[in-house]
Amino acid sequence: MKVIVASKNPIKIEAVREIIKKYKDLVNFQVDGIETNSGVSKQPKSLEETVRGAINRAITVFNNNYIYSFGIESGLMIVPQTKTGSMDFCACAIYDGINYNLGLSCAFEFPIKVIKMIHNKEIDANEAFYRCGLTSDKKIGSCIGAIGLLTKGRINRKDYTKQSIQMALIQLENKKLY
């Protein structure tokens, strides 16, 4: 039995592998990854766009070789009373060929100069953190992530990705309630 992650990002694939080991119905599943387009902007800037990107990913890669496909997308959402007007979060969509289940991670603010650069230069978070001099890694999202950088390693990209996966799995584990 297999599941597929709609990404080649090793953090997303490993997050799915680690989480499904905790679920008796999924523990023995093989996890594959495949690159796909999210169908949304490279840096989603709303809750709707980020969730749509996760759903698009999951639906696009699903085929009969897999029981479930996992679409994972990080993006920004507008949050009132924040310093920057938005927060970053991760969305996960798990698709079974008919229905999808959604989960979200915790959310946090990017530094003000990063948000300004994302909006003014139309670049993604990886590039903005790099251009702002906060990291020398142009692909920080494929390792510790911005959250790992800002929390000084206390929470990393894989941790927050796993949260979104676990939240989406609530619906699968409790099908009778949904």
N, C-alpha and C positions, 0 to 999 in steps of 0.2 A: 504494500500500500504506500502511496506517495502523495505528498503535497508539494505545491510549487509556490515560490516567492517571486513576485513580479519585480525583481531587481537582481543585479549582480553585486550590489553593495554588500560586502562581507558582514557588516554589522547587522543588517536586516536579516540575512540568512541565518547567521548564528543566533540571533535573538529568537527566531522561530524555532530553531533546533532545540535550544535550551528550554523554552517554555513548553513545547509539546511533550517533553520528557516527563512533565509533571501531571499529565493527563492520561489516565489509563486507556482511554479509547484511541489515543494518538501516539503513545509512547514508542511504538515500533515503526512508525512511519518514516520513510526516507524523505529528505527535504532537498529539493532541487531549486535552483535559481535561474532566472532568465531575464535579460534586459528587455525593457519595454518602455514606451512613452506613456506618460501620465495623462496626456491630453489637456493639461493645464500649464500655466506658466512655470518656468524653471524655479521661481520662488513664489509659491502661492501666497496671497496676501489677504485671504479671508477664510473663515471657518468653512463656508460653502465650497470654495475652490479647493481647499486642502482635502476635504472629505470626498469631493468629486474625483480628485486625483487618485486617492486610494481605491475608490470603487472602480474607476476606469482601469487601473492597473490590474486589479483582481479579475475583472471580467475579461480583459484582453488576453491574458495568458491561460485562462482556464481551458482545459480540454479533457477528454475522457480518460486520459492516462493518470489523472489526479482526482483525488476525492475532494480536496479543497485547494483553492488558490488564495494567497495572501497578498493584498495590496497595501503597501505602507508608504505614507506620504507625510513629510514634515512641512509645516507652513506657519504662517502668521494668522492671528485672528484679532479683531478689534476688541479691546478690553477697556471699558471706562475706568477712569481714575488711575490709570497707569502713567508712568513718566513719559513713555514713548507713544502711547495710544494703542499698543498691540503687544501680544505675547506669542511666543513660539510654542508649538505643541506637535504631537505626532498622532496621526489617525491611522487606524488599521481597519481594512475591510476584508472579511473572510467570505469567500464565495463558493457555493456548492453546485453551481450550474443553473440554479433557479433563484435562490435567495442569497442575500449577503447580510452579514452581521457586522456591526460597527463598534469600535472602541477607541477611546482617546486617552492620551497620556496626561501627565501633569503639564503645566504650562509655566513659562518663565519669560522675563523680558531680556531682550538683547540690549547692549549698551546703546545710548542715544546716537552716537556717531555711526554705529552699524546700521541702525534703522534708517537714518537719514541717507546713507549711501545706498541702501537697498532701494529706497523709493526714488532718489534722485538719479541714480546711475542705471536703474533697472537691472541689477545683478543679484545673484543668489547669496545666501548667507556665507557659504564657503569663501567666495570671492570678497565679500564685504569685510569679513573678519581678517582676511589676508591683507587687503588694501589699507585697512585701518591700523595695521601693524600689531594686531593682537595675536597673530600666529604666523609662523613661517610655513605652515602646512596648507597648501591650496585645496586640499581635500579633507579638511578637518571632520566633515560629516561622515567620512568613511572610517574614522577611528574614534577618538574620545568625544567628538562633537563639540559644538559651542557650549553645551551644558557641562561637559567635562572640563573644558577650559575655565568657564566661569565659576564652577564649584570646586575648582582645584582638585578634580578627580573624585570628589565624593559621590557624584552621580555622573554616569557617562551616557553616551548616545545609546548604547545597547540597553542600559537600564530603562531609559525612558521609552525606547521602542518596545521593550518587553511589557511595559505597563499597558500600552495601547493594545497589544496582542491579547493580554490577559483579560482586558475589558471586553474585547470582541468575543472571546471564548466563553464568557458568561452565558451568552445566548445559546451557544451550541451545547453547553453542559446542562442547561436548564430549558431544553426545547419545549417542554410542556407549559412553561410560563410565558412563552413568546409565540 
